């Protein structure tokens, strides 16, 4: 398995995890504040609301992956020790 294949696999796994976490946080938010009516409203919440702040770190990691997967991989590994 090549490094590129591993990086692609990891990226897809992170995207799936991100979607699962986003869906779960949306459910939590809606229980407390009412229904989120649109994708645009959800995006605004993800970008600005404190309830979604913890998810922004993973979002930034995934976004960085698109621009430079190898650099992101090195940074992630440096955090892991």
Rosetta constraint file for C-alpha pairs under 8 A:
AtomPair CA 1 CA 5 HARMONIC 6.25 0.50
AtomPair CA 1 CA 6 HARMONIC 6.83 0.50
AtomPair CA 2 CA 6 HARMONIC 6.30 0.50
AtomPair CA 3 CA 7 HARMONIC 6.04 0.50
AtomPair CA 4 CA 8 HARMONIC 6.08 0.50
AtomPair CA 5 CA 9 HARMONIC 6.13 0.50
AtomPair CA 6 CA 10 HARMONIC 6.11 0.50
AtomPair CA 7 CA 11 HARMONIC 6.03 0.50
AtomPair CA 7 CA 69 HARMONIC 7.15 0.50
AtomPair CA 7 CA 70 HARMONIC 8.00 0.50
AtomPair CA 7 CA 73 HARMONIC 7.78 0.50
AtomPair CA 8 CA 12 HARMONIC 6.21 0.50
AtomPair CA 9 CA 13 HARMONIC 6.20 0.50
AtomPair CA 10 CA 14 HARMONIC 6.11 0.50
AtomPair CA 11 CA 15 HARMONIC 6.20 0.50
AtomPair CA 11 CA 62 HARMONIC 7.18 0.50
AtomPair CA 11 CA 65 HARMONIC 7.42 0.50
AtomPair CA 12 CA 16 HARMONIC 6.25 0.50
AtomPair CA 13 CA 17 HARMONIC 6.16 0.50
AtomPair CA 14 CA 18 HARMONIC 5.94 0.50
AtomPair CA 14 CA 62 HARMONIC 7.16 0.50
AtomPair CA 15 CA 19 HARMONIC 6.20 0.50
AtomPair CA 15 CA 62 HARMONIC 7.29 0.50
AtomPair CA 16 CA 20 HARMONIC 6.27 0.50
AtomPair CA 17 CA 21 HARMONIC 6.13 0.50
AtomPair CA 18 CA 22 HARMONIC 5.95 0.50
AtomPair CA 18 CA 55 HARMONIC 7.94 0.50
AtomPair CA 18 CA 58 HARMONIC 7.09 0.50
AtomPair CA 18 CA 59 HARMONIC 7.35 0.50
AtomPair CA 19 CA 23 HARMONIC 6.03 0.50
AtomPair CA 20 CA 24 HARMONIC 6.20 0.50
AtomPair CA 21 CA 25 HARMONIC 6.08 0.50
AtomPair CA 21 CA 55 HARMONIC 7.72 0.50
AtomPair CA 22 CA 26 HARMONIC 6.04 0.50
AtomPair CA 22 CA 55 HARMONIC 7.48 0.50
AtomPair CA 23 CA 27 HARMONIC 6.34 0.50
AtomPair CA 24 CA 28 HARMONIC 6.38 0.50
AtomPair CA 25 CA 29 HARMONIC 6.03 0.50
AtomPair CA 25 CA 51 HARMONIC 7.82 0.50
AtomPair CA 25 CA 52 HARMONIC 7.11 0.50
AtomPair CA 26 CA 30 HARMONIC 6.04 0.50
AtomPair CA 26 CA 36 HARMONIC 7.85 0.50
AtomPair CA 26 CA 42 HARMONIC 7.90 0.50
AtomPair CA 27 CA 31 HARMONIC 6.24 0.50
AtomPair CA 28 CA 32 HARMONIC 6.62 0.50
AtomPair CA 29 CA 33 HARMONIC 5.92 0.50
AtomPair CA 29 CA 34 HARMONIC 7.39 0.50
AtomPair CA 29 CA 51 HARMONIC 7.17 0.50
AtomPair CA 30 CA 34 HARMONIC 4.45 0.50
AtomPair CA 30 CA 35 HARMONIC 4.96 0.50
AtomPair CA 30 CA 36 HARMONIC 6.51 0.50
AtomPair CA 31 CA 35 HARMONIC 7.79 0.50
AtomPair CA 36 CA 41 HARMONIC 6.48 0.50
AtomPair CA 36 CA 42 HARMONIC 6.37 0.50
AtomPair CA 37 CA 41 HARMONIC 6.61 0.50
AtomPair CA 37 CA 42 HARMONIC 7.89 0.50
AtomPair CA 38 CA 42 HARMONIC 6.34 0.50
AtomPair CA 39 CA 43 HARMONIC 6.05 0.50
AtomPair CA 40 CA 44 HARMONIC 6.21 0.50
AtomPair CA 41 CA 45 HARMONIC 6.24 0.50
AtomPair CA 42 CA 46 HARMONIC 6.12 0.50
AtomPair CA 43 CA 47 HARMONIC 6.18 0.50
AtomPair CA 44 CA 48 HARMONIC 5.96 0.50
AtomPair CA 44 CA 49 HARMONIC 7.59 0.50
AtomPair CA 45 CA 49 HARMONIC 4.79 0.50
AtomPair CA 45 CA 52 HARMONIC 6.93 0.50
AtomPair CA 46 CA 52 HARMONIC 5.22 0.50
AtomPair CA 46 CA 53 HARMONIC 7.16 0.50
AtomPair CA 46 CA 55 HARMONIC 7.80 0.50
AtomPair CA 46 CA 56 HARMONIC 7.39 0.50
AtomPair CA 47 CA 52 HARMONIC 7.58 0.50
AtomPair CA 47 CA 53 HARMONIC 7.75 0.50
AtomPair CA 47 CA 56 HARMONIC 7.54 0.50
AtomPair CA 48 CA 52 HARMONIC 7.74 0.50
AtomPair CA 48 CA 53 HARMONIC 7.65 0.50
AtomPair CA 49 CA 53 HARMONIC 6.66 0.50
AtomPair CA 52 CA 56 HARMONIC 6.91 0.50
AtomPair CA 53 CA 57 HARMONIC 7.80 0.50
AtomPair CA 55 CA 59 HARMONIC 6.36 0.50
AtomPair CA 56 CA 60 HARMONIC 6.01 0.50
AtomPair CA 57 CA 61 HARMONIC 6.31 0.50
AtomPair CA 58 CA 62 HARMONIC 6.24 0.50
AtomPair CA 59 CA 63 HARMONIC 6.12 0.50
AtomPair CA 60 CA 64 HARMONIC 6.03 0.50
AtomPair CA 61 CA 65 HARMONIC 6.29 0.50
AtomPair CA 61 CA 72 HARMONIC 7.22 0.50
AtomPair CA 62 CA 66 HARMONIC 6.88 0.50
AtomPair CA 63 CA 67 HARMONIC 7.17 0.50
AtomPair CA 64 CA 68 HARMONIC 6.18 0.50
AtomPair CA 64 CA 69 HARMONIC 7.10 0.50
AtomPair CA 64 CA 72 HARMONIC 6.34 0.50
AtomPair CA 65 CA 69 HARMONIC 4.34 0.50
AtomPair CA 65 CA 70 HARMONIC 7.82 0.50
AtomPair CA 65 CA 72 HARMONIC 5.75 0.50
AtomPair CA 65 CA 73 HARMONIC 7.93 0.50
AtomPair CA 68 CA 72 HARMONIC 6.20 0.50
AtomPair CA 69 CA 73 HARMONIC 6.02 0.50
AtomPair CA 70 CA 74 HARMONIC 6.27 0.50
AtomPair CA 71 CA 75 HARMONIC 6.26 0.50
AtomPair CA 72 CA 76 HARMONIC 6.07 0.50
AtomPair CA 73 CA 77 HARMONIC 6.13 0.50
AtomPair CA 74 CA 78 HARMONIC 6.17 0.50
AtomPair CA 75 CA 79 HARMONIC 6.45 0.50
AtomPair CA 76 CA 80 HARMONIC 6.41 0.50
AtomPair CA 77 CA 81 HARMONIC 6.49 0.50
